[in-house]
Amino acid sequence: MKLFDVYPLIPVTIAKADGAKLWDENGQEYIDLYGGHAVISIGHTHPHYVQRIKDQLDQIAFYSNSVQIPIQKEYAEKLGELSGYPDYELFLCNSGAEANENAIKLASFSTGKSGFIAFSGSFHGRTSGAVALTDNPKIVAPCNAREDFHILPWEDLEAVEEALKSNEIAGIIIEGIQGVNGIQVPSAEFLQGLASLAKKYEAKLILDEVQSGFGRTGKFFAHQLVDGISPDIISMAKGMGNGFPIGGILISPAFKATYGLLGTTFGGNHLACAAGLAVVEVIEKENLLENASELGEKLLEELKGISGITAIRGTGLMIGIDLDREAGPVRSELVKKYHMFTGSAAGKNTIRLLPPLNIEWNQLNSFISALKEILSQSPTS
């Protein structure tokens, strides 16, 4: 049997990892500036993370949500404390797409409406409802298309209010910072306007923090960079488990839980909660929010002086870099010659940086030096 060939692969086989370092099967060392799509939040094979999972494996790895699972409550309490949402409730699942599916389902249940609003450049997942709110027609199958799901222009509050006037919109979903679209940061006015319109028209505001959450921006969630935003639902995944599959939604006190309203087989299992607890414990103990903020600010300042960069966006360790040439060959050279992994984006000229939050400055500085060298050459050479 062969694998279903849907991924363009970098010709490197990673055999070992530690912190922000990777080693291939031949022992060649690399710097990880992408964290496997922003998943590696506290560094590869962090000792506390590894020990938490090993200890849990010695007890029990899995049982369904039909029994008491105390580690779920322990995790919820710690997550609420660290995220700044202690009065919200937690529903656990397995991935970012699944988190968004549950978010839109809950909003629809609550409002009795079926329509949703997302925005140009959005990426919310590949599952049925989430993909219909993702701005990429290539991955929306005919069975996913929805006439009452609207992808509206970015930063256009007038278009949002016009759609809301139909009184058929259950919710508005927006990324705290758009990731796949090249690190597009919503303005404070736009987020505050969406919050106001959602309240006015009795729609739910969903903040998709799948990529931008868990300290990535220097705040626990990216929307916390803006004053006065209290989403109805916050979706999470990626950095939540540092590589272990885990996702979830934080749900405001306005929602009423009933048995069977939402459900999952694997979500919130013992191992997933152990991984999740390890992540928030390390984020707190090692001050990774502050580290992300400080290193990101320094990195952004250094990038400003590099010839060949046309634009820089982002905050903390979530950064998009637009080049005066296609990014693909630059990223390939970074891997082959300088042994560094970076991320692509929807725009062909954009590089994404999403490194572990405990990356060291000398590793980021090595990237700056490598990028300067590459961009000093002619794009056609």
BALOBA-1460 file (C-alpha; in Angstrom, 3 decimals):
// residues 381
<rec num="1" residu="m" x="0.000" y="0.000" z="0.000"/>
<rec num="2" residu="k" x="1.158" y="3.539" z="-0.808"/>
<rec num="3" residu="l" x="0.389" y="6.763" z="1.015"/>
<rec num="4" residu="f" x="-2.256" y="9.022" z="-0.542"/>
<rec num="5" residu="d" x="0.045" y="11.642" z="-2.050"/>
<rec num="6" residu="v" x="-1.382" y="14.996" z="-0.961"/>
<rec num="7" residu="y" x="1.675" y="16.630" z="0.668"/>
<rec num="8" residu="p" x="4.622" y="18.259" z="-1.155"/>
<rec num="9" residu="l" x="7.506" y="17.063" z="1.002"/>
<rec num="10" residu="i" x="10.809" y="18.651" z="1.972"/>
<rec num="11" residu="p" x="13.486" y="16.015" z="1.223"/>
<rec num="12" residu="v" x="14.564" y="15.706" z="4.870"/>
<rec num="13" residu="t" x="13.805" y="12.924" z="7.363"/>
<rec num="14" residu="i" x="13.784" y="14.222" z="10.935"/>
<rec num="15" residu="a" x="14.968" y="11.589" z="13.403"/>
<rec num="16" residu="k" x="15.453" y="13.579" z="16.610"/>
<rec num="17" residu="a" x="14.463" y="16.919" z="18.125"/>
<rec num="18" residu="d" x="15.215" y="19.053" z="21.176"/>
<rec num="19" residu="g" x="14.051" y="22.593" z="21.886"/>
<rec num="20" residu="a" x="14.271" y="24.463" z="18.585"/>
<rec num="21" residu="k" x="16.788" y="21.995" z="17.154"/>
<rec num="22" residu="l" x="16.142" y="19.125" z="14.740"/>
<rec num="23" residu="w" x="18.468" y="16.395" z="13.486"/>
<rec num="24" residu="d" x="17.978" y="14.350" z="10.349"/>
<rec num="25" residu="e" x="18.771" y="10.649" z="9.922"/>
<rec num="26" residu="n" x="22.366" y="11.541" z="9.000"/>
<rec num="27" residu="g" x="22.940" y="13.627" z="12.123"/>
<rec num="28" residu="q" x="22.681" y="17.025" z="10.373"/>
<rec num="29" residu="e" x="21.367" y="19.685" z="12.747"/>
<rec num="30" residu="y" x="18.621" y="22.162" z="11.749"/>
<rec num="31" residu="i" x="16.935" y="25.139" z="13.433"/>
<rec num="32" residu="d" x="13.151" y="24.863" z="13.635"/>
<rec num="33" residu="l" x="11.614" y="28.265" z="12.905"/>
<rec num="34" residu="y" x="8.201" y="26.848" z="12.019"/>
<rec num="35" residu="g" x="7.336" y="24.359" z="14.770"/>
<rec num="36" residu="g" x="5.383" y="22.060" z="12.459"/>
<rec num="37" residu="h" x="2.669" y="24.645" z="11.632"/>
<rec num="38" residu="a" x="2.966" y="26.505" z="14.988"/>
<rec num="39" residu="v" x="2.387" y="23.300" z="16.962"/>
<rec num="40" residu="i" x="5.641" y="23.188" z="18.950"/>
<rec num="41" residu="s" x="4.999" y="25.787" z="21.627"/>
<rec num="42" residu="i" x="7.328" y="24.786" z="24.481"/>
<rec num="43" residu="g" x="10.075" y="23.172" z="22.405"/>
<rec num="44" residu="h" x="10.570" y="19.651" z="21.117"/>
<rec num="45" residu="t" x="10.864" y="16.902" z="23.764"/>
<rec num="46" residu="h" x="10.726" y="19.337" z="26.662"/>
<rec num="47" residu="p" x="11.685" y="17.244" z="29.734"/>
<rec num="48" residu="h" x="8.631" y="18.255" z="31.782"/>
<rec num="49" residu="y" x="6.340" y="17.478" z="28.840"/>
<rec num="50" residu="v" x="7.967" y="14.090" z="28.265"/>
<rec num="51" residu="q" x="7.789" y="13.206" z="31.957"/>
<rec num="52" residu="r" x="4.132" y="14.229" z="32.262"/>
<rec num="53" residu="i" x="3.181" y="11.908" z="29.395"/>
<rec num="54" residu="k" x="5.360" y="9.044" z="30.645"/>
<rec num="55" residu="d" x="3.867" y="9.281" z="34.117"/>
<rec num="56" residu="q" x="0.353" y="9.266" z="32.690"/>
<rec num="57" residu="l" x="1.156" y="6.249" z="30.494"/>
<rec num="58" residu="d" x="2.156" y="4.332" z="33.610"/>
<rec num="59" residu="q" x="-1.360" y="4.914" z="34.994"/>
<rec num="60" residu="i" x="-3.902" y="4.950" z="32.156"/>
<rec num="61" residu="a" x="-3.664" y="6.270" z="28.589"/>
<rec num="62" residu="f" x="-7.322" y="6.381" z="27.632"/>
<rec num="63" residu="y" x="-10.879" y="5.930" z="28.692"/>
<rec num="64" residu="s" x="-13.945" y="7.572" z="27.213"/>
<rec num="65" residu="n" x="-15.903" y="10.520" z="28.587"/>
<rec num="66" residu="s" x="-18.390" y="8.114" z="30.151"/>
<rec num="67" residu="v" x="-16.371" y="8.086" z="33.398"/>
<rec num="68" residu="q" x="-14.865" y="10.675" z="35.737"/>
<rec num="69" residu="i" x="-11.525" y="11.991" z="34.405"/>
<rec num="70" residu="p" x="-10.118" y="14.270" z="37.137"/>
<rec num="71" residu="i" x="-7.174" y="15.462" z="35.003"/>
<rec num="72" residu="q" x="-9.692" y="17.198" z="32.729"/>
<rec num="73" residu="k" x="-10.865" y="19.372" z="35.621"/>
<rec num="74" residu="e" x="-7.278" y="20.016" z="36.701"/>
<rec num="75" residu="y" x="-6.428" y="21.113" z="33.168"/>
<rec num="76" residu="a" x="-9.517" y="23.316" z="32.828"/>
<rec num="77" residu="e" x="-8.728" y="25.121" z="36.077"/>
<rec num="78" residu="k" x="-5.112" y="25.772" z="35.097"/>
<rec num="79" residu="l" x="-6.038" y="26.836" z="31.566"/>
<rec num="80" residu="g" x="-8.698" y="29.233" z="32.813"/>
<rec num="81" residu="e" x="-6.247" y="30.801" z="35.250"/>
<rec num="82" residu="l" x="-3.429" y="31.259" z="32.737"/>
<rec num="83" residu="s" x="-5.577" y="32.351" z="29.787"/>
<rec num="84" residu="g" x="-7.506" y="34.971" z="31.749"/>
<rec num="85" residu="y" x="-10.858" y="33.224" z="31.222"/>
<rec num="86" residu="p" x="-11.530" y="31.490" z="34.564"/>
<rec num="87" residu="d" x="-15.314" y="31.929" z="34.246"/>
<rec num="88" residu="y" x="-15.518" y="30.255" z="30.805"/>
<rec num="89" residu="e" x="-16.100" y="26.527" z="30.364"/>
<rec num="90" residu="l" x="-13.951" y="24.071" z="28.379"/>
<rec num="91" residu="f" x="-14.946" y="21.475" z="25.809"/>
<rec num="92" residu="l" x="-12.072" y="19.281" z="24.636"/>
<rec num="93" residu="c" x="-11.660" y="17.672" z="21.218"/>
<rec num="94" residu="n" x="-8.748" y="16.618" z="19.000"/>
<rec num="95" residu="s" x="-7.854" y="19.315" z="16.447"/>
<rec num="96" residu="g" x="-8.341" y="22.893" z="15.314"/>
<rec num="97" residu="a" x="-10.853" y="22.012" z="12.606"/>
<rec num="98" residu="e" x="-12.852" y="19.997" z="15.132"/>
<rec num="99" residu="a" x="-12.725" y="22.906" z="17.579"/>
<rec num="100" residu="n" x="-14.167" y="25.213" z="14.929"/>
<rec num="101" residu="e" x="-16.832" y="22.665" z="13.993"/>
<rec num="102" residu="n" x="-17.985" y="22.569" z="17.604"/>
<rec num="103" residu="a" x="-17.831" y="26.353" z="17.863"/>
<rec num="104" residu="i" x="-20.093" y="26.955" z="14.871"/>
<rec num="105" residu="k" x="-22.422" y="24.144" z="15.935"/>
<rec num="106" residu="l" x="-22.762" y="25.602" z="19.428"/>
<rec num="107" residu="a" x="-23.406" y="29.087" z="18.045"/>
<rec num="108" residu="s" x="-26.083" y="27.695" z="15.745"/>
<rec num="109" residu="f" x="-27.739" y="25.724" z="18.548"/>
<rec num="110" residu="s" x="-27.766" y="28.791" z="20.767"/>
<rec num="111" residu="t" x="-29.171" y="31.267" z="18.243"/>
<rec num="112" residu="g" x="-31.402" y="28.959" z="16.218"/>
<rec num="113" residu="k" x="-29.820" y="30.401" z="13.069"/>
<rec num="114" residu="s" x="-27.746" y="28.695" z="10.363"/>
<rec num="115" residu="g" x="-25.673" y="31.414" z="8.656"/>
<rec num="116" residu="f" x="-22.070" y="32.386" z="9.402"/>
<rec num="117" residu="i" x="-19.623" y="35.110" z="8.415"/>
<rec num="118" residu="a" x="-15.899" y="34.623" z="7.812"/>
<rec num="119" residu="f" x="-13.382" y="36.800" z="5.984"/>
<rec num="120" residu="s" x="-11.193" y="36.884" z="2.917"/>
<rec num="121" residu="g" x="-7.929" y="35.072" z="3.498"/>
<rec num="122" residu="s" x="-9.432" y="32.966" z="6.286"/>
<rec num="123" residu="f" x="-8.405" y="29.414" z="7.119"/>
<rec num="124" residu="h" x="-10.534" y="27.582" z="9.685"/>
<rec num="125" residu="g" x="-9.961" y="23.936" z="8.771"/>
<rec num="126" residu="r" x="-10.731" y="21.248" z="6.217"/>
<rec num="127" residu="t" x="-13.778" y="19.567" z="7.764"/>
<rec num="128" residu="s" x="-17.305" y="20.151" z="6.524"/>
<rec num="129" residu="g" x="-18.370" y="23.378" z="8.239"/>
<rec num="130" residu="a" x="-14.908" y="24.789" z="8.861"/>
<rec num="131" residu="v" x="-13.852" y="24.433" z="5.228"/>
<rec num="132" residu="a" x="-16.994" y="26.209" z="4.044"/>
<rec num="133" residu="l" x="-15.739" y="29.202" z="6.049"/>
<rec num="134" residu="t" x="-12.215" y="28.897" z="4.636"/>
<rec num="135" residu="d" x="-11.302" y="31.211" z="1.766"/>
<rec num="136" residu="n" x="-9.797" y="28.603" z="-0.542"/>
<rec num="137" residu="p" x="-12.177" y="27.247" z="-3.216"/>
<rec num="138" residu="k" x="-9.662" y="24.520" z="-4.136"/>
<rec num="139" residu="i" x="-10.307" y="22.660" z="-0.886"/>
<rec num="140" residu="v" x="-14.078" y="23.181" z="-0.709"/>
<rec num="141" residu="a" x="-15.798" y="20.122" z="-2.172"/>
<rec num="142" residu="p" x="-19.301" y="20.486" z="-3.679"/>
<rec num="143" residu="c" x="-20.792" y="18.777" z="-0.615"/>
<rec num="144" residu="n" x="-19.215" y="21.451" z="1.634"/>
<rec num="145" residu="a" x="-20.586" y="24.535" z="-0.152"/>
<rec num="146" residu="r" x="-23.125" y="26.554" z="1.826"/>
<rec num="147" residu="e" x="-25.118" y="29.490" z="0.485"/>
<rec num="148" residu="d" x="-25.666" y="30.876" z="3.989"/>
<rec num="149" residu="f" x="-21.932" y="30.902" z="4.788"/>
<rec num="150" residu="h" x="-20.469" y="34.252" z="3.732"/>
<rec num="151" residu="i" x="-16.799" y="35.122" z="3.208"/>
<rec num="152" residu="l" x="-16.698" y="38.910" z="3.370"/>
<rec num="153" residu="p" x="-13.925" y="41.432" z="2.646"/>
<rec num="154" residu="w" x="-11.288" y="41.859" z="5.353"/>
<rec num="155" residu="e" x="-11.828" y="44.914" z="7.594"/>
<rec num="156" residu="d" x="-15.210" y="45.754" z="5.972"/>
<rec num="157" residu="l" x="-17.628" y="46.388" z="8.822"/>
<rec num="158" residu="e" x="-20.297" y="47.755" z="6.464"/>
<rec num="159" residu="a" x="-20.429" y="44.432" z="4.596"/>
<rec num="160" residu="v" x="-20.692" y="42.603" z="7.918"/>
<rec num="161" residu="e" x="-23.620" y="44.705" z="9.098"/>
<rec num="162" residu="e" x="-25.391" y="44.292" z="5.764"/>
<rec num="163" residu="a" x="-25.145" y="40.507" z="6.072"/>
<rec num="164" residu="l" x="-26.284" y="40.601" z="9.691"/>
<rec num="165" residu="k" x="-29.435" y="42.519" z="8.758"/>
<rec num="166" residu="s" x="-30.850" y="39.314" z="7.258"/>
<rec num="167" residu="n" x="-31.242" y="38.035" z="10.837"/>
<rec num="168" residu="e" x="-30.022" y="34.622" z="9.628"/>
<rec num="169" residu="i" x="-26.439" y="34.851" z="10.936"/>
<rec num="170" residu="a" x="-25.616" y="32.652" z="13.923"/>
<rec num="171" residu="g" x="-22.027" y="33.779" z="14.249"/>
<rec num="172" residu="i" x="-18.961" y="35.616" z="13.039"/>
<rec num="173" residu="i" x="-15.677" y="33.701" z="13.014"/>
<rec num="174" residu="i" x="-12.302" y="35.400" z="12.704"/>
<rec num="175" residu="e" x="-8.720" y="34.393" z="13.403"/>
<rec num="176" residu="g" x="-6.941" y="36.296" z="16.154"/>
<rec num="177" residu="i" x="-4.257" y="36.775" z="13.503"/>
<rec num="178" residu="q" x="-4.629" y="35.148" z="10.093"/>
<rec num="179" residu="g" x="-1.903" y="32.532" z="9.792"/>
<rec num="180" residu="v" x="-2.134" y="30.748" z="6.429"/>
<rec num="181" residu="n" x="-2.836" y="34.099" z="4.761"/>
<rec num="182" residu="g" x="0.607" y="35.359" z="5.698"/>
<rec num="183" residu="i" x="0.154" y="36.775" z="9.222"/>
<rec num="184" residu="q" x="-2.557" y="39.374" z="8.657"/>
<rec num="185" residu="v" x="-3.326" y="41.247" z="11.879"/>
<rec num="186" residu="p" x="-6.878" y="42.596" z="12.309"/>
<rec num="187" residu="s" x="-7.050" y="46.180" z="13.473"/>
<rec num="188" residu="a" x="-8.373" y="46.958" z="16.942"/>
<rec num="189" residu="e" x="-11.207" y="48.919" z="15.316"/>
<rec num="190" residu="f" x="-12.212" y="45.925" z="13.213"/>
<rec num="191" residu="l" x="-12.297" y="43.462" z="16.119"/>
<rec num="192" residu="q" x="-14.116" y="45.919" z="18.366"/>
<rec num="193" residu="g" x="-16.575" y="46.670" z="15.573"/>
<rec num="194" residu="l" x="-17.272" y="42.961" z="15.054"/>
<rec num="195" residu="a" x="-17.882" y="42.501" z="18.773"/>
<rec num="196" residu="s" x="-20.324" y="45.399" z="18.776"/>
<rec num="197" residu="l" x="-22.191" y="44.216" z="15.670"/>
<rec num="198" residu="a" x="-22.424" y="40.648" z="16.944"/>
<rec num="199" residu="k" x="-24.041" y="41.884" z="20.123"/>
<rec num="200" residu="k" x="-26.375" y="44.237" z="18.252"/>
<rec num="201" residu="y" x="-27.675" y="41.511" z="15.934"/>
<rec num="202" residu="e" x="-27.597" y="38.655" z="18.469"/>
<rec num="203" residu="a" x="-24.887" y="36.675" z="16.689"/>
<rec num="204" residu="k" x="-22.006" y="34.891" z="18.408"/>
<rec num="205" residu="l" x="-18.410" y="36.099" z="18.038"/>
<rec num="206" residu="i" x="-15.989" y="33.198" z="17.579"/>
<rec num="207" residu="l" x="-12.262" y="33.892" z="17.879"/>
<rec num="208" residu="d" x="-10.243" y="31.245" z="16.067"/>
<rec num="209" residu="e" x="-7.016" y="31.132" z="18.091"/>
<rec num="210" residu="v" x="-5.904" y="27.760" z="16.716"/>
<rec num="211" residu="q" x="-2.647" y="29.160" z="15.354"/>
<rec num="212" residu="s" x="-2.396" y="32.465" z="17.208"/>
<rec num="213" residu="g" x="-3.110" y="31.181" z="20.718"/>
<rec num="214" residu="f" x="-1.100" y="29.713" z="23.582"/>
<rec num="215" residu="g" x="1.405" y="32.543" z="23.911"/>
<rec num="216" residu="r" x="2.343" y="32.750" z="20.251"/>
<rec num="217" residu="t" x="1.902" y="36.547" z="20.153"/>
<rec num="218" residu="g" x="3.160" y="37.391" z="23.630"/>
<rec num="219" residu="k" x="-0.418" y="37.339" z="24.956"/>
<rec num="220" residu="f" x="-2.116" y="34.061" z="25.747"/>
<rec num="221" residu="f" x="-4.553" y="34.732" z="22.884"/>
<rec num="222" residu="a" x="-3.950" y="37.200" z="20.062"/>
<rec num="223" residu="h" x="-7.298" y="38.959" z="20.556"/>
<rec num="224" residu="q" x="-6.078" y="39.975" z="24.024"/>
<rec num="225" residu="l" x="-3.826" y="42.484" z="22.273"/>
<rec num="226" residu="v" x="-7.054" y="44.474" z="21.759"/>
<rec num="227" residu="d" x="-8.986" y="46.010" z="24.653"/>
<rec num="228" residu="g" x="-12.610" y="45.137" z="25.239"/>
<rec num="229" residu="i" x="-12.855" y="41.846" z="23.339"/>
<rec num="230" residu="s" x="-14.648" y="39.025" z="25.174"/>
<rec num="231" residu="p" x="-15.550" y="36.411" z="22.539"/>
<rec num="232" residu="d" x="-18.508" y="34.114" z="22.964"/>
<rec num="233" residu="i" x="-16.349" y="31.153" z="21.937"/>
<rec num="234" residu="i" x="-12.575" y="30.745" z="21.528"/>
<rec num="235" residu="s" x="-11.243" y="27.823" z="19.477"/>
<rec num="236" residu="m" x="-7.804" y="26.350" z="20.216"/>
<rec num="237" residu="a" x="-5.402" y="23.600" z="19.101"/>
<rec num="238" residu="k" x="-1.853" y="23.525" z="17.617"/>
<rec num="239" residu="g" x="0.401" y="24.853" z="20.429"/>
<rec num="240" residu="m" x="-2.098" y="23.526" z="22.970"/>
<rec num="241" residu="g" x="-0.491" y="20.068" z="23.023"/>
<rec num="242" residu="n" x="3.068" y="20.721" z="21.754"/>
<rec num="243" residu="g" x="2.611" y="17.921" z="19.224"/>
<rec num="244" residu="f" x="0.036" y="15.771" z="20.984"/>
<rec num="245" residu="p" x="-3.340" y="15.951" z="19.167"/>
<rec num="246" residu="i" x="-5.598" y="18.142" z="21.281"/>
<rec num="247" residu="g" x="-8.085" y="20.894" z="20.562"/>
<rec num="248" residu="g" x="-10.851" y="22.652" z="22.387"/>
<rec num="249" residu="i" x="-13.184" y="25.584" z="22.759"/>
<rec num="250" residu="l" x="-13.574" y="28.024" z="25.612"/>
<rec num="251" residu="i" x="-17.255" y="28.827" z="26.051"/>
<rec num="252" residu="s" x="-18.637" y="31.966" z="27.685"/>
<rec num="253" residu="p" x="-20.986" y="31.690" z="30.687"/>
<rec num="254" residu="a" x="-23.914" y="32.738" z="28.475"/>
<rec num="255" residu="f" x="-24.151" y="29.191" z="27.062"/>
<rec num="256" residu="k" x="-26.044" y="26.428" z="28.844"/>
<rec num="257" residu="a" x="-24.612" y="22.884" z="28.650"/>
<rec num="258" residu="t" x="-26.983" y="19.937" z="28.223"/>
<rec num="259" residu="y" x="-26.167" y="16.251" z="27.975"/>
<rec num="260" residu="g" x="-25.427" y="15.196" z="24.399"/>
<rec num="261" residu="l" x="-25.177" y="18.750" z="23.041"/>
<rec num="262" residu="l" x="-21.546" y="18.143" z="22.034"/>
<rec num="263" residu="g" x="-19.538" y="14.951" z="22.157"/>
<rec num="264" residu="t" x="-16.260" y="13.238" z="21.286"/>
<rec num="265" residu="t" x="-14.628" y="9.830" z="21.684"/>
<rec num="266" residu="f" x="-10.978" y="10.795" z="22.025"/>
<rec num="267" residu="g" x="-11.239" y="14.425" z="23.116"/>
<rec num="268" residu="g" x="-10.013" y="15.115" z="26.649"/>
<rec num="269" residu="n" x="-8.415" y="11.708" z="27.059"/>
<rec num="270" residu="h" x="-5.898" y="11.186" z="29.850"/>
<rec num="271" residu="l" x="-2.784" y="11.522" z="27.685"/>
<rec num="272" residu="a" x="-4.087" y="14.621" z="25.903"/>
<rec num="273" residu="c" x="-4.786" y="16.345" z="29.209"/>
<rec num="274" residu="a" x="-1.352" y="15.386" z="30.525"/>
<rec num="275" residu="a" x="0.220" y="16.960" z="27.432"/>
<rec num="276" residu="g" x="-1.985" y="20.049" z="27.760"/>
<rec num="277" residu="l" x="-1.168" y="20.484" z="31.427"/>
<rec num="278" residu="a" x="2.547" y="20.189" z="30.704"/>
<rec num="279" residu="v" x="2.280" y="22.966" z="28.114"/>
<rec num="280" residu="v" x="0.539" y="25.497" z="30.360"/>
<rec num="281" residu="e" x="2.822" y="24.608" z="33.284"/>
<rec num="282" residu="v" x="5.937" y="25.245" z="31.192"/>
<rec num="283" residu="i" x="4.509" y="28.440" z="29.677"/>
<rec num="284" residu="e" x="3.927" y="29.768" z="33.185"/>
<rec num="285" residu="k" x="7.114" y="28.528" z="34.841"/>
<rec num="286" residu="e" x="9.468" y="29.630" z="32.044"/>
<rec num="287" residu="n" x="7.695" y="32.957" z="31.361"/>
<rec num="288" residu="l" x="7.240" y="32.078" z="27.704"/>
<rec num="289" residu="l" x="4.699" y="34.831" z="27.057"/>
<rec num="290" residu="e" x="7.311" y="37.398" z="28.003"/>
<rec num="291" residu="n" x="9.981" y="35.564" z="26.034"/>
<rec num="292" residu="a" x="7.833" y="35.508" z="22.902"/>
<rec num="293" residu="s" x="7.068" y="39.205" z="23.250"/>
<rec num="294" residu="e" x="10.663" y="40.286" z="23.872"/>
<rec num="295" residu="l" x="12.268" y="38.115" z="21.186"/>
<rec num="296" residu="g" x="9.561" y="38.999" z="18.681"/>
<rec num="297" residu="e" x="10.052" y="42.710" z="19.210"/>
<rec num="298" residu="k" x="13.810" y="42.347" z="18.766"/>
<rec num="299" residu="l" x="13.409" y="40.163" z="15.674"/>
<rec num="300" residu="l" x="10.974" y="42.561" z="14.019"/>
<rec num="301" residu="e" x="13.400" y="45.440" z="14.591"/>
<rec num="302" residu="e" x="16.307" y="43.515" z="13.033"/>
<rec num="303" residu="l" x="14.248" y="42.441" z="10.012"/>
<rec num="304" residu="k" x="13.380" y="46.054" z="9.191"/>
<rec num="305" residu="g" x="16.941" y="46.744" z="8.080"/>
<rec num="306" residu="i" x="17.236" y="43.913" z="5.551"/>
<rec num="307" residu="s" x="17.239" y="44.797" z="1.861"/>
<rec num="308" residu="g" x="14.886" y="42.592" z="-0.135"/>
<rec num="309" residu="i" x="12.139" y="42.576" z="2.498"/>
<rec num="310" residu="t" x="9.104" y="44.551" z="1.339"/>
<rec num="311" residu="a" x="6.830" y="44.143" z="4.372"/>
<rec num="312" residu="i" x="6.813" y="42.617" z="7.858"/>
<rec num="313" residu="r" x="3.709" y="41.750" z="9.872"/>
<rec num="314" residu="g" x="2.934" y="40.143" z="13.184"/>
<rec num="315" residu="t" x="3.711" y="40.266" z="16.838"/>
<rec num="316" residu="g" x="5.569" y="38.040" z="19.275"/>
<rec num="317" residu="l" x="6.790" y="34.888" z="17.557"/>
<rec num="318" residu="m" x="4.128" y="34.957" z="14.843"/>
<rec num="319" residu="i" x="5.742" y="36.836" z="11.974"/>
<rec num="320" residu="g" x="5.130" y="37.145" z="8.244"/>
<rec num="321" residu="i" x="7.899" y="38.409" z="5.951"/>
<rec num="322" residu="d" x="7.135" y="39.572" z="2.406"/>
<rec num="323" residu="l" x="10.060" y="39.375" z="-0.024"/>
<rec num="324" residu="d" x="10.867" y="41.094" z="-3.313"/>
<rec num="325" residu="r" x="10.912" y="37.607" z="-4.913"/>
<rec num="326" residu="e" x="9.150" y="34.279" z="-4.584"/>
<rec num="327" residu="a" x="9.678" y="32.761" z="-1.145"/>
<rec num="328" residu="g" x="9.853" y="29.125" z="-2.292"/>
<rec num="329" residu="p" x="13.461" y="29.206" z="-3.543"/>
<rec num="330" residu="v" x="14.509" y="31.227" z="-0.480"/>
<rec num="331" residu="r" x="12.942" y="28.699" z="1.874"/>
<rec num="332" residu="s" x="14.602" y="25.856" z="-0.046"/>
<rec num="333" residu="e" x="18.010" y="27.521" z="0.275"/>
<rec num="334" residu="l" x="17.415" y="28.070" z="3.983"/>
<rec num="335" residu="v" x="16.887" y="24.321" z="4.346"/>
<rec num="336" residu="k" x="19.661" y="23.092" z="2.041"/>
<rec num="337" residu="k" x="22.445" y="25.533" z="2.772"/>
<rec num="338" residu="y" x="21.661" y="26.999" z="6.181"/>
<rec num="339" residu="h" x="19.675" y="24.105" z="7.671"/>
<rec num="340" residu="m" x="16.657" y="26.091" z="8.814"/>
<rec num="341" residu="f" x="12.950" y="25.321" z="8.523"/>
<rec num="342" residu="t" x="10.496" y="28.153" z="7.826"/>
<rec num="343" residu="g" x="6.853" y="28.216" z="6.728"/>
<rec num="344" residu="s" x="5.044" y="29.086" z="3.532"/>
<rec num="345" residu="a" x="1.865" y="31.138" z="3.186"/>
<rec num="346" residu="a" x="-0.960" y="31.719" z="0.721"/>
<rec num="347" residu="g" x="1.074" y="34.524" z="-0.851"/>
<rec num="348" residu="k" x="3.989" y="33.225" z="-2.928"/>
<rec num="349" residu="n" x="6.330" y="35.942" z="-1.674"/>
<rec num="350" residu="t" x="5.722" y="35.354" z="2.055"/>
<rec num="351" residu="i" x="7.720" y="33.438" z="4.664"/>
<rec num="352" residu="r" x="6.086" y="32.573" z="7.993"/>
<rec num="353" residu="l" x="8.033" y="32.296" z="11.245"/>
<rec num="354" residu="l" x="6.353" y="30.295" z="14.035"/>
<rec num="355" residu="p" x="9.203" y="28.932" z="16.172"/>
<rec num="356" residu="p" x="8.973" y="27.356" z="19.634"/>
<rec num="357" residu="l" x="8.329" y="30.009" z="22.269"/>
<rec num="358" residu="n" x="11.537" y="29.096" z="24.098"/>
<rec num="359" residu="i" x="13.783" y="29.560" z="21.076"/>
<rec num="360" residu="e" x="17.030" y="31.373" z="21.834"/>
<rec num="361" residu="w" x="18.115" y="34.696" z="20.365"/>
<rec num="362" residu="n" x="21.290" y="33.252" z="18.843"/>
<rec num="363" residu="q" x="19.096" y="30.877" z="16.802"/>
<rec num="364" residu="l" x="16.926" y="33.719" z="15.546"/>
<rec num="365" residu="n" x="20.043" y="35.778" z="14.845"/>
<rec num="366" residu="s" x="21.412" y="32.946" z="12.704"/>
<rec num="367" residu="f" x="18.253" y="33.169" z="10.609"/>
<rec num="368" residu="i" x="18.657" y="36.934" z="10.218"/>
<rec num="369" residu="s" x="22.226" y="36.467" z="8.960"/>
<rec num="370" residu="a" x="21.183" y="33.699" z="6.554"/>
<rec num="371" residu="l" x="18.282" y="35.711" z="5.159"/>
<rec num="372" residu="k" x="20.528" y="38.735" z="4.617"/>
<rec num="373" residu="e" x="22.983" y="36.604" z="2.649"/>
<rec num="374" residu="i" x="20.290" y="35.054" z="0.467"/>
<rec num="375" residu="l" x="18.517" y="38.343" z="-0.259"/>
<rec num="376" residu="s" x="21.792" y="40.073" z="-1.119"/>
<rec num="377" residu="q" x="21.890" y="37.878" z="-4.236"/>
<rec num="378" residu="s" x="19.892" y="38.627" z="-7.358"/>
<rec num="379" residu="p" x="16.532" y="36.817" z="-7.437"/>
<rec num="380" residu="t" x="17.488" y="35.281" z="-10.770"/>
<rec num="381" residu="s" x="20.973" y="34.056" z="-9.767"/>
